[in-house]
Amino acid sequence: MIRTTDIRKWNVNDVPGVRDVLQLSWQKAYSSFILQEDLDFYLNKTYSEESLIELCQNSEYSCFVAENEGEIVGWLKLNENKSENRFYLSSIYVLPEFQKMQIGEKFFLLSCREAVKKGYLEIYVGVMEQNLSALKWYQKLGFIFFEEQPFKMGNSSVLHLIGRKIFNK
């Protein structure tokens, strides 16, 4: 059976589904190099239901969900950082069983359109160095990684690589 997935702007009613996507996709992406207690700590601190509701109302961020048969299966977070004059693709998370279905690619293309709409000529992303599958995926999309920053998730500290993709004119 072919699954069709719709992408739409999120709203506060999507918060529980987004938390589920984060929790399940983080397990697959990060559990090999970040302790479970640190994953849980960061999720509960940064993406509590209250924090997600605040995020939903923050105009510096644009978030979208991918929905399949009424179930949220992916989440996209974009950030226009005016102080740095950068447009960030902050987060793409897709439930493991829905990966390889071009949801991430649809999110990426949407991110590029949103950046261009706001007048940006490039888009930035941050990826944990040990998250090799994501790193390779972003490189395949044309991102060049040029900067390293430390990133803390609970007591775990990892290297966060910053990349950018310049749009063709």
MARBA-3410 file (N, C-alpha, C, O; in Angstrom, 1 decimal):
169
0.8,-1.2,0.0,0.0,0.0,0.0,0.9,1.2,0.0,1.8,1.3,0.8 ~ 0.6,2.2,-0.9,1.3,3.4,-0.9,0.7,4.4,0.1,-0.5,4.6,0.2 ~ 1.6,5.0,0.9,1.2,5.9,1.9,1.4,7.3,1.3,2.4,7.7,0.7 ~ 0.4,8.2,1.5,0.5,9.6,1.1,0.7,10.4,2.4,0.0,10.2,3.4 ~ 1.5,11.4,2.3,1.9,12.2,3.4,1.6,13.7,3.0,2.1,14.1,2.0
0.9,14.4,3.9,0.6,15.8,3.7,1.5,16.6,4.6,1.8,16.2,5.8 ~ 1.9,17.7,4.2,2.7,18.6,5.0,1.9,19.9,5.2,1.4,20.5,4.2 ~ 1.9,20.4,6.4,1.1,21.6,6.7,1.8,22.3,7.9,2.6,21.7,8.6 ~ 1.4,23.6,8.1,1.9,24.3,9.2,1.3,23.7,10.5,0.2,23.2,10.5 ~ 2.1,23.6,11.5,1.6,23.0,12.7,0.8,24.0,13.6,0.8,25.2,13.3
0.1,23.4,14.6,-0.6,24.2,15.6,-0.5,23.6,16.9,0.1,22.5,17.1 ~ -1.0,24.2,18.0,-0.8,23.7,19.3,-1.4,22.3,19.5,-1.0,21.6,20.4 ~ -2.4,21.9,18.7,-3.0,20.6,18.9,-2.0,19.5,18.4,-2.2,18.3,18.7 ~ -1.0,19.9,17.7,0.0,18.9,17.2,1.1,18.6,18.2,1.9,17.7,18.0 ~ 1.1,19.3,19.3,2.2,19.2,20.3,2.5,17.8,20.8,3.6,17.3,20.7
1.4,17.0,21.2,1.7,15.6,21.6,2.3,14.8,20.5,3.2,14.0,20.8 ~ 1.8,14.9,19.3,2.4,14.1,18.2,3.8,14.5,17.8,4.6,13.7,17.5 ~ 4.1,15.8,17.9,5.5,16.3,17.7,6.4,15.7,18.7,7.5,15.3,18.4 ~ 6.0,15.7,20.0,6.9,15.2,21.1,7.1,13.7,20.8,8.3,13.2,21.0 ~ 6.1,13.0,20.3,6.3,11.5,20.0,7.4,11.4,18.9,8.2,10.5,19.0
7.2,12.2,17.9,8.2,12.1,16.7,9.6,12.4,17.2,10.5,11.7,16.9 ~ 9.8,13.5,18.1,11.1,13.8,18.6,11.6,12.6,19.4,12.8,12.2,19.2 ~ 10.8,12.1,20.3,11.3,11.1,21.2,11.8,9.8,20.4,12.8,9.3,20.6 ~ 10.9,9.4,19.5,11.2,8.2,18.7,12.4,8.3,17.7,13.2,7.5,17.6 ~ 12.4,9.5,17.1,13.4,9.7,16.1,14.8,10.0,16.7,15.8,9.6,16.2
14.8,10.6,17.9,16.0,10.8,18.6,16.6,9.5,19.1,17.9,9.4,19.0 ~ 15.8,8.5,19.4,16.3,7.2,19.8,17.2,6.6,18.7,18.3,6.2,18.9 ~ 16.6,6.7,17.5,17.3,6.1,16.4,18.6,6.9,16.0,19.6,6.3,15.8 ~ 18.5,8.2,16.1,19.6,9.1,15.6,20.7,9.2,16.6,21.8,9.3,16.2 ~ 20.3,9.3,17.9,21.3,9.8,18.9,21.7,8.7,20.0,22.7,8.9,20.6
20.9,7.7,20.1,21.2,6.8,21.3,22.5,6.1,21.2,23.0,5.6,22.3 ~ 23.1,6.0,20.1,24.4,5.3,20.0,25.6,6.2,20.6,26.6,5.7,20.9 ~ 25.3,7.5,20.7,26.4,8.4,21.3,26.0,9.4,22.3,26.8,10.1,22.8 ~ 24.7,9.3,22.7,24.2,10.2,23.8,23.4,9.3,24.8,22.6,8.5,24.4 ~ 23.8,9.4,26.0,23.1,8.6,27.1,21.6,8.9,27.1,21.1,10.0,26.9
20.8,7.8,27.4,19.4,7.9,27.4,18.9,9.0,28.4,18.0,9.7,28.1 ~ 19.5,9.0,29.5,19.1,10.0,30.5,19.3,11.5,30.0,18.6,12.4,30.4 ~ 20.4,11.7,29.2,20.6,13.0,28.6,19.6,13.3,27.5,19.2,14.5,27.4 ~ 19.3,12.3,26.7,18.2,12.5,25.7,16.9,12.9,26.4,16.2,13.8,26.0 ~ 16.5,12.2,27.4,15.3,12.4,28.1,15.3,13.8,28.8,14.3,14.6,28.7
16.4,14.2,29.4,16.6,15.5,30.1,16.4,16.6,29.0,15.6,17.5,29.3 ~ 17.1,16.5,27.9,17.0,17.5,26.9,15.6,17.6,26.3,15.1,18.7,26.1 ~ 15.0,16.5,26.0,13.6,16.5,25.5,12.7,17.2,26.4,11.9,18.0,26.0 ~ 12.8,16.8,27.7,11.9,17.4,28.7,12.1,18.9,29.0,11.2,19.6,29.3 ~ 13.4,19.3,28.9,13.8,20.7,29.1,13.4,21.5,27.9,12.8,22.6,28.1
13.9,21.1,26.7,13.8,22.0,25.6,12.5,21.8,24.8,12.0,22.7,24.2 ~ 11.9,20.6,24.8,10.7,20.3,24.1,9.6,19.8,24.9,8.9,18.9,24.5 ~ 9.4,20.3,26.1,8.3,20.0,26.9,7.0,20.5,26.2,7.1,21.3,25.3 ~ 5.9,20.0,26.6,4.6,20.5,26.0,4.5,22.0,26.1,4.1,22.7,25.1 ~ 4.9,22.6,27.2,4.8,24.0,27.4,5.8,24.7,26.5,5.4,25.8,25.9
7.0,24.2,26.4,8.0,24.8,25.5,7.5,24.8,24.0,7.7,25.7,23.3 ~ 6.9,23.7,23.6,6.4,23.6,22.2,5.3,24.5,22.0,5.2,25.1,20.9 ~ 4.4,24.7,23.0,3.3,25.7,22.8,3.9,27.1,22.6,3.4,27.8,21.8 ~ 4.9,27.4,23.4,5.5,28.7,23.3,6.2,28.9,21.9,6.1,29.9,21.3 ~ 6.8,27.8,21.5,7.5,27.8,20.2,6.5,28.1,19.1,6.7,28.8,18.1
5.3,27.5,19.2,4.3,27.6,18.2,3.8,29.0,18.1,3.3,29.5,17.0 ~ 4.0,29.8,19.2,3.5,31.2,19.2,4.7,32.2,18.9,4.5,33.4,18.9 ~ 5.9,31.7,18.7,7.1,32.5,18.5,7.3,32.8,17.0,7.5,31.9,16.2 ~ 7.2,34.1,16.6,7.3,34.5,15.2,8.7,34.3,14.6,8.8,34.3,13.4 ~ 9.7,34.0,15.4,11.0,33.8,14.8,11.1,32.4,14.2,12.1,32.1,13.5
10.2,31.5,14.5,10.2,30.1,14.1,9.0,29.8,13.2,7.9,30.4,13.4 ~ 9.2,29.0,12.3,8.1,28.4,11.5,8.2,26.9,11.6,9.3,26.3,11.3 ~ 7.2,26.2,11.9,7.2,24.8,12.1,6.1,24.1,11.2,5.0,24.7,11.0 ~ 6.4,22.9,10.8,5.5,22.2,9.9,5.5,20.7,10.4,6.4,20.3,11.0 ~ 4.4,20.1,10.1,4.3,18.6,10.4,4.0,17.9,9.1,3.3,18.4,8.2
4.5,16.6,9.1,4.1,15.7,8.0,3.1,14.8,8.7,3.3,14.3,9.8 ~ 2.0,14.6,8.0,0.9,13.8,8.5,0.5,12.7,7.6,0.4,12.9,6.4 ~ 0.3,11.5,8.1,-0.1,10.3,7.3,-1.3,9.7,8.0,-1.2,9.2,9.1 ~ -2.4,9.7,7.3,-3.6,9.2,7.8,-4.0,9.7,9.2,-4.3,8.9,10.1 ~ -3.8,11.0,9.4,-4.1,11.6,10.7,-3.1,11.5,11.7,-3.2,12.1,12.8
-2.0,10.8,11.5,-0.9,10.6,12.4,0.3,11.5,12.0,0.7,11.6,10.9 ~ 0.8,12.3,13.0,2.0,13.1,12.8,3.2,12.2,12.7,3.5,11.4,13.6 ~ 3.9,12.2,11.5,5.0,11.3,11.3,6.3,12.1,11.1,7.4,11.5,11.0 ~ 6.3,13.4,11.1,7.5,14.2,10.9,7.3,15.6,11.3,6.2,16.1,11.4 ~ 8.4,16.3,11.6,8.4,17.7,12.1,9.5,18.5,11.5,10.6,18.0,11.5
9.3,19.7,11.1,10.2,20.6,10.6,10.2,21.9,11.4,9.1,22.5,11.6 ~ 11.4,22.4,11.8,11.5,23.6,12.5,12.5,24.5,11.8,13.6,24.1,11.5 ~ 12.0,25.7,11.4,12.8,26.7,10.7,13.0,27.9,11.6,12.1,28.3,12.4 ~ 14.2,28.6,11.5,14.4,29.7,12.4,15.1,30.8,11.6,16.1,30.6,11.0 ~ 14.5,32.0,11.6,15.1,33.2,11.0,15.8,33.9,12.1,15.2,34.6,13.0
17.2,33.8,12.1,18.0,34.4,13.1,18.5,35.8,12.6,19.4,35.9,11.9 ~ 17.7,36.8,13.0,18.0,38.1,12.4,19.3,38.7,12.9,19.9,39.4,12.2 ~ 19.7,38.4,14.1,21.0,38.9,14.6,22.2,38.4,13.9,23.2,39.1,13.7 ~ 22.1,37.1,13.4,23.1,36.6,12.6,22.9,36.8,11.1,23.8,36.5,10.2 ~ 21.7,37.2,10.7,21.3,37.3,9.3,21.4,36.0,8.6,21.9,35.9,7.5
20.9,35.0,9.3,20.9,33.6,8.8,19.5,33.0,8.9,18.7,33.2,9.8 ~ 19.2,32.1,7.9,18.0,31.4,8.0,18.4,29.9,8.2,19.1,29.3,7.4 ~ 17.9,29.3,9.3,18.3,28.0,9.7,17.2,27.0,9.5,16.0,27.2,9.8 ~ 17.6,25.9,8.9,16.8,24.7,8.9,17.2,24.0,10.2,18.2,23.3,10.3 ~ 16.4,24.3,11.3,16.8,23.9,12.7,16.6,22.4,12.9,17.5,21.8,13.6
15.5,21.9,12.4,15.3,20.5,12.8,14.4,19.8,11.7,13.5,20.4,11.2 ~ 14.8,18.6,11.3,14.0,17.8,10.5,14.0,16.4,11.2,15.0,15.8,11.4 ~ 12.8,16.0,11.7,12.7,14.7,12.3,11.5,13.9,11.7,10.5,14.4,11.5 ~ 11.8,12.7,11.3,10.8,11.8,10.7,10.8,10.5,11.5,11.9,9.9,11.8 ~ 9.6,10.0,11.8,9.6,8.7,12.5,10.4,7.6,11.7,10.3,7.6,10.4
11.1,6.8,12.3,11.9,5.8,11.6,11.2,5.0,10.5,11.7,4.8,9.5 ~ 10.0,4.6,10.8,9.3,3.7,9.8,8.8,4.5,8.6,8.3,4.0,7.6 ~ 8.9,5.9,8.7,8.5,6.7,7.6,9.7,7.3,6.8,9.5,8.1,5.9 ~ 10.9,7.0,7.3,12.1,7.5,6.6,12.2,6.7,5.3,11.6,5.7,5.1 ~ 12.9,7.3,4.4,13.1,6.8,3.0,11.8,6.9,2.2,11.7,6.2,1.2
10.9,7.8,2.6,9.7,8.1,1.8,9.6,9.5,1.3,8.6,10.0,1.0 ~ 10.8,10.1,1.2,11.0,11.5,0.7,10.3,12.6,1.5,10.1,13.7,1.1 ~ 9.9,12.3,2.8,9.4,13.3,3.7,10.5,14.4,4.0,10.2,15.6,4.0 ~ 11.7,13.9,4.3,12.8,14.8,4.6,13.1,15.7,3.4,13.3,16.9,3.6 ~ 13.0,15.1,2.2,13.3,15.9,1.0,12.2,17.0,0.8,12.5,18.1,0.4
10.9,16.6,1.1,9.9,17.6,1.0,10.0,18.7,2.0,9.8,19.9,1.7 ~ 10.4,18.3,3.2,10.7,19.3,4.2,11.9,20.2,3.8,11.8,21.5,4.0 ~ 12.9,19.7,3.2,14.1,20.4,2.8,13.6,21.4,1.7,14.0,22.6,1.8 ~ 12.9,21.0,0.7,12.4,21.9,-0.4,11.6,23.0,0.2,11.6,24.1,-0.3 ~ 10.7,22.7,1.1,9.9,23.7,1.8,10.7,24.7,2.5,10.5,25.9,2.5
11.8,24.2,3.2,12.7,25.1,3.9,13.4,26.1,2.9,13.5,27.3,3.2 ~ 13.8,25.6,1.8,14.4,26.5,0.8,13.4,27.5,0.3,13.8,28.7,0.1 ~ 12.2,27.1,0.0,11.2,28.1,-0.4,10.9,29.1,0.6,10.8,30.3,0.3 ~ 10.8,28.7,1.9,10.6,29.7,3.0,11.8,30.7,3.1,11.5,31.9,3.3 ~ 13.0,30.2,3.0,14.2,31.0,3.1,14.1,32.1,1.9,14.3,33.3,2.2
13.9,31.6,0.7,13.8,32.5,-0.4,12.7,33.6,-0.3,12.9,34.7,-0.6 ~ 11.6,33.1,0.2,10.4,34.0,0.5,10.8,35.2,1.4,10.3,36.3,1.2 ~ 11.7,34.9,2.3,12.1,35.9,3.3,13.4,36.6,2.8,13.9,37.5,3.6 ~ 13.8,36.4,1.6,14.9,37.1,1.0,16.3,36.6,1.2,17.3,37.3,1.0 ~ 16.4,35.4,1.7,17.7,34.8,1.9,18.3,34.1,0.7,17.5,33.5,-0.1
19.6,34.1,0.5,20.2,33.5,-0.6,20.9,32.2,-0.3,21.5,31.5,-1.1 ~ 20.8,31.8,1.0,21.4,30.6,1.5,20.6,30.1,2.7,19.9,30.9,3.3 ~ 20.9,28.9,3.1,20.2,28.3,4.2,21.3,27.5,5.1,22.2,27.0,4.5 ~ 21.1,27.5,6.4,22.1,26.9,7.3,21.5,25.8,8.0,20.2,25.7,8.2 ~ 22.3,24.8,8.4,21.9,23.7,9.2,23.0,23.3,10.2,24.2,23.5,10.0
22.6,22.8,11.3,23.5,22.2,12.3,23.3,20.7,12.5,22.1,20.3,12.6 ~ 24.3,19.9,12.5,24.2,18.5,12.6,25.3,18.0,13.6,26.4,18.4,13.5 ~ 24.9,17.1,14.4,25.8,16.5,15.3,26.8,15.6,14.5,26.4,14.8,13.7 ~ 28.1,15.8,14.8,29.2,15.1,14.1,29.0,13.6,14.0,29.2,13.0,13.0 ~ 28.5,13.0,15.1,28.3,11.5,15.1,27.1,11.1,14.4,26.9,9.9,14.1
26.2,12.0,14.0,25.0,11.6,13.3,25.3,11.5,11.8,24.9,12.3,11.0 ~ 26.0,10.4,11.5,26.6,10.3,10.1,25.6,10.2,9.0,25.8,10.7,7.9 ~ 24.5,9.5,9.3,23.5,9.4,8.2,22.9,10.8,7.9,22.7,11.1,6.7 ~ 22.6,11.6,8.9,22.1,13.0,8.6,23.2,13.8,7.9,22.9,14.6,7.0 ~ 24.4,13.7,8.4,25.5,14.5,7.8,25.7,14.2,6.3,25.8,15.1,5.5
25.7,12.9,6.0,25.8,12.5,4.6,24.6,13.0,3.8,24.8,13.4,2.6 ~ 23.4,12.9,4.4,22.2,13.3,3.6,22.3,14.8,3.3,22.0,15.2,2.2 ~ 22.7,15.6,4.3,22.8,17.1,4.1,23.9,17.4,3.0,23.7,18.3,2.2 ~ 25.0,16.6,3.1,26.1,16.8,2.1,25.6,16.5,0.7,25.9,17.2,-0.3 ~ 24.8,15.4,0.6,24.2,15.1,-0.7,23.3,16.2,-1.2,23.1,16.3,-2.4
22.6,16.9,-0.3,21.7,18.0,-0.7,22.5,19.3,-1.1,21.9,20.2,-1.6 ~ 23.8,19.2,-0.9,24.7,20.4,-1.3,25.1,21.3,-0.2,25.7,22.3,-0.4 ~ 25.0,20.8,1.1,25.5,21.6,2.2,27.0,21.4,2.3,27.5,20.3,2.2 ~ 27.7,22.5,2.6,29.1,22.5,2.9,29.3,22.9,4.3,28.8,23.9,4.8 ~ 29.9,22.0,5.1,30.1,22.2,6.5,31.4,22.9,6.8,32.5,22.5,6.3
31.3,24.1,7.5,32.5,25.0,7.6,32.8,25.4,9.0,33.8,26.1,9.3 ~ 32.0,25.0,10.0,32.1,25.5,11.3,31.8,24.4,12.3,30.9,23.6,12.1 ~ 32.5,24.4,13.5,32.2,23.5,14.6,31.8,24.2,15.8,32.4,25.3,16.1 ~ 30.8,23.7,16.5,30.4,24.3,17.8,30.1,23.2,18.8,29.5,22.2,18.4 ~ 30.4,23.4,20.0,30.0,22.4,21.0,28.5,22.5,21.3,27.9,23.5,21.2
27.9,21.3,21.5,26.5,21.2,21.8,26.3,20.3,23.0,26.8,19.2,23.0 ~ 25.5,20.8,24.0,25.3,20.0,25.2,23.9,19.5,25.2,22.9,20.2,24.9 ~ 23.7,18.2,25.4,22.4,17.6,25.6,22.5,16.9,27.0,23.0,15.8,27.1 ~ 22.0,17.6,28.0,22.2,17.0,29.4,23.6,17.1,29.7,24.3,18.2,29.6 ~ 24.2,16.0,30.2,25.7,16.0,30.5,26.5,15.5,29.3,27.7,15.6,29.4
25.9,15.2,28.2,26.6,14.8,27.1,27.0,16.0,26.2,26.2,16.9,26.0 ~ 28.2,16.0,25.8,28.7,17.1,25.0,29.1,16.5,23.6,29.9,15.6,23.6 ~ 28.6,17.1,22.5,29.0,16.6,21.2,29.4,17.8,20.3,29.1,18.9,20.7 ~ 30.0,17.5,19.3,30.4,18.5,18.3,29.2,18.7,17.3,28.7,17.7,16.7 ~ 28.8,20.0,17.1,27.8,20.3,16.2,28.4,21.0,15.0,29.1,22.0,15.2
28.2,20.4,13.8,28.8,21.0,12.6,27.8,21.9,12.0,26.6,21.5,11.8 ~ 28.2,23.1,11.6,27.3,24.0,10.9,27.6,24.0,9.4,28.8,24.2,9.0 ~ 26.6,23.9,8.6,26.7,23.9,7.2,25.8,24.9,6.5,24.9,25.4,7.1 ~ 26.1,25.2,5.3,25.3,26.1,4.5,25.2,25.6,3.1,26.1,25.0,2.6 ~ 24.1,26.0,2.5,23.8,25.7,1.1,23.4,27.0,0.5,22.5,27.7,0.9
24.2,27.4,-0.5,23.9,28.7,-1.3,23.0,28.3,-2.4,23.2,27.3,-3.1 ~ 21.9,29.1,-2.5,20.9,28.8,-3.6,21.4,29.2,-5.0,22.1,30.3,-5.1 ~ 21.1,28.4,-6.0,21.5,28.8,-7.3,20.5,29.9,-7.8,19.4,30.0,-7.4 ~ 21.1,30.8,-8.6,20.2,32.0,-9.0,19.5,31.6,-10.3,18.8,32.4,-10.8
END
